[in-house]
Amino acid sequence: MFSALILAGGSASRMNGINKQLTLLDGVPVVIRSALAFQRSAKVSEIILAVPAGQEERYRSLCQQYGVDKLRAVAAGGSTRALSVKKALEQVSPECGYIAIHDGARPLIPTGDIDRVLSDAVEFGGAIAAAPVTDTIKQCSGGSVASTPDRSALFAAQTPQAFQKALYLSCLERLGDRAESLTDDSALLELCGEQVHITPVTACNMKITRPQDIAIAEAVLRQK
């Protein structure tokens, strides 16, 4: 059984103060589109949202309105991503052996890609959605180019990122306070020497970060 942890916090600093999670994307709030993608997955047994403290009832009401009936809990998120994940983990059902962590601001993820990541997590213990890097990447030092990595070996990490729950909790315990500064969930396993599988995404899985991203995401939806 998979528990989907959807992170819907964030400071909205790059959205000019707009709560991107609640912004309407073709008539549906961004975070609800993300939740519905997991709602449609037969592999997902429950959904847990981590939201800004004090807004739990608002998000719970939206889930009810749009038919997210796999919702198990709405947790108050923490001041960092890692703390928000911990808060959501506290609400996971004991019988769920796997977790899938997803950015609420990635509303375009197809359920088919979710299922592929989850299947790989069962096979390998941990798997992440990722896209091959198409730009040439420059590593810099002191404002100058230091090297140009071979982009054929580079992937941009996305979400969902799915893990065996016991393995993830073990890594949390092993890293202790160091885990709180991590901005990528799979880095937790990497730092503990565990394997993380790459599952290439098959469709646009952009993250809503800036106001203009809403228009781009709506254009993608129209193409679908």
WOTA-V853018 format. One line per field, one symbol per residue. ss: DSSP state (a for helix, b for strand, c for the rest). phi: phi as a letter, one per 20 degrees, with the letter a starting at -180 (. if undefined). psi: psi as a letter, one per 40 degrees, with the letter a starting at -180 (. if undefined). Layout:
ss = ???
phi = ???
psi = ???
This chain:
ss = cbbbbbbbccccaaaccccccccbbccbbaaaaaaaaaaccccbbbbbbbbccccaaaaaaaaaacccccbbbbbbccccaaaaaaaaaccccccccbbbbbbcccccccaaaaaaaaaaaaaacbbbbbbbccccccbbbccbbbbcccaaacbbbbbbbbbbaaaaaaaaaaaaaaaaaccccaaaaaacccccbbbbcccccccccccaaaaaaaaaaaac
phi = .ddeddeceoemfedlnefffdffdlncggffgfffffgfefeeebccddcggndgfffffffffdneeefebcdffefcgfffffffgfeffgffecccdcffedeefffffgfffffffffdnbbcfbcgfdefededbmncfeacffffddcefccfccbffffffffgffemffffefdcfffgfgfemefceedffdbfcfdfccgfffffffffffff
psi = hhhhhhhfaiefdeffehhddehhhfehiddddddddddeheehdihhhhihheeddddddddddefgeehdihihiaeidddddddddeehideheiihhihdegeehidddddddddddddedhiihihhhdihhhhihfeihdigiheeehihhaiihiihdddddddddddbdddeehehddddddeeeihhihhhieihfihhdideddddddddddd.
